[in-house]
């Protein structure tokens, strides 16, 4: 089978389209014939091995432990391993795995759910990591409720585009923060207000928010605190920028400590991948209460270009690889 493979850490030029052996599902695993694979920021981090902190999480100190890139998947069940009870060959599924930039991939049954019937494979592949992260940021960490004023920073990106929709579905008044080129997208997702950060500051007009969900990862905590209500909650999702060792993740690590000295709550989100949240999202998608925003679809051979495009920060919503 064909797959996007790398032998060493580096930029997109370390990736190559190769023929490799088709995997065989083990106990509790499902072999998926991949139809589409989402591209998220985590793919870039695993490709480059930066920040170095990610290498300590079992991904390989000197080279990638799993050489095939890609973690979001949508496709059709080809076969199942021992102990699998929720799926059978022919089922359409979406979820997370290791190595989805390939014609076939093995995924844990516990990380897959039935694909929403009203989504294309490309749309479904855009959701497993980004939408689950947004759901846990809005529902669990932020505890967003009807009437809350919510600020989503990075609203035009993968996680942010889902966070806007999920917060609106929760009954919140949502303000999205994005660049000029993404303003119309964020409005189309249902944001009540949009701030173009190239022209306005997030604290314009002295407005404060009950919940701030920061997916951009490049603002100081002191800046975010000023835009947060006295008893508000800040949720930091991931981290970009920063040095080679911790990248932007030091903000997430410092956030809980800052809460000790304030009535405000600062939380660094660690996403917990699971099929229950995928099923929750499938319900939202099938009811038309949210929808993946897919800007570009690349063929498998151009997956390196898809990763580079996403990392440049220009993508409006999600970027997907079609197999």
Buried (B, 14 or more C-beta within 10 A) or exposed (E): BBBBBBEEBEEBEBBEBBEBEBBEBEEBBBBBBBBBBBBBBBBBBBBBBBBBBBBEEEBBEEBBEBBBBBBBBBBBBBBBBEEBEBBEEEBBBBBBBBBBBBBBBBBBBBBBBBBBEEBBBBBBBBBBBBBBBBBBBBBBBBBBEEEBBBBBBBBBBBBBBBBBBBBBBBEBBBBBBBBEEBBEBBBEBBBBBBBBBEEEEBBEEEBBBBBBBBBBBEBEBEEBBEBBBEEBBBBBBBBBEBEEEBBBBBBBEEBEEBBEEBEBBBBBBEBEBBBEBBEBBBEBBEEEBBBBBBBBBBEBEBBBBBBBBBBEBBBBBBBBBBB
